[in-house]
Amino acid sequence: MKAWLLTAGSLVLLLTVAATAPATQNARTFMNGTEAYRNGDWPAAIAAFESLVADGVNNGNLFYNLGNAYLKNEDLGHALLWYERARKRIPDDPDLRFNYDYALTLTKDERGQKESPLLRILFFWKYQLSHSSVRWMAIFLNAALWIALSILIIRKKRLLRPSVILIAAATVIFSATAVFNYVETIQVRYAVILTEQVPVRSGFSDTDTQLFVLHAGTKVRITRQADTHLLIRYTDDKIGWVKRSEAGVI
């Protein structure tokens, strides 16, 4: 894991913190958290950064720093929770990707929901590109398609037709992927197991049947939410209830 805290986006983070009210206090809290991290006082760093989140600071670099502090504090569940939240905001950050991949190697459970290798090959762009990259590619291709169509109609050059067909096909593919990613983000929720070991049960009570056990850092899909519990899906044949306090919603 990379030991240093401040990324290239830390200046942006500081400006974001300073822009929220009360600005002076939030900026001071951020600097205190940074100083605590540098001094190896992980609990103090966590407390400072989480107070900023509580004050409404919604920033990927702040979430990344929180993940780092939790990982240093040997709290794998919360570390991966904040890394996952950071990935939704700064998915292309190389330092985040490095630390996230490292944290995954520390988890005890195998990855639950696995995509088919064939699907990953056939739809490689969905799995290799971030949601923002797919979205911008769709916008670019739509613009290129309209320009190509305009040239084709005005100049009536038949040589352009194969190129227009290729651009149109790519436009449809990336536009459909962008829409799918958006719908998936809105409708599908995930959570991360927070505590060291969590029993997944058939119901809400501690006396209900224990179906299986999950460990800190495991990512699961949320099927249903109740006041005190979450119905989670680990794999297609492993579904059950966990307490809300034992899993953090991404």
Secondary structure as GFF3:
##gff-version 3
##sequence-region A 1 250
A	DSSP	alpha_helix	10	19	.	.	.	ID=ss1
A	DSSP	alpha_helix	23	38	.	.	.	ID=ss2
A	DSSP	alpha_helix	42	54	.	.	.	ID=ss3
A	DSSP	alpha_helix	60	72	.	.	.	ID=ss4
A	DSSP	alpha_helix	76	87	.	.	.	ID=ss5
A	DSSP	alpha_helix	94	104	.	.	.	ID=ss6
A	DSSP	alpha_helix	117	122	.	.	.	ID=ss7
A	DSSP	alpha_helix	124	128	.	.	.	ID=ss8
A	DSSP	alpha_helix	131	155	.	.	.	ID=ss9
A	DSSP	three_ten_helix	158	160	.	.	.	ID=ss10
A	DSSP	alpha_helix	161	187	.	.	.	ID=ss11
A	DSSP	beta_strand	189	193	.	.	.	ID=ss12
A	DSSP	beta_strand	197	201	.	.	.	ID=ss13
A	DSSP	beta_strand	210	215	.	.	.	ID=ss14
A	DSSP	beta_strand	219	225	.	.	.	ID=ss15
A	DSSP	beta_strand	229	235	.	.	.	ID=ss16
A	DSSP	beta_strand	238	243	.	.	.	ID=ss17
A	DSSP	three_ten_helix	244	246	.	.	.	ID=ss18
A	DSSP	beta_strand	247	249	.	.	.	ID=ss19
###
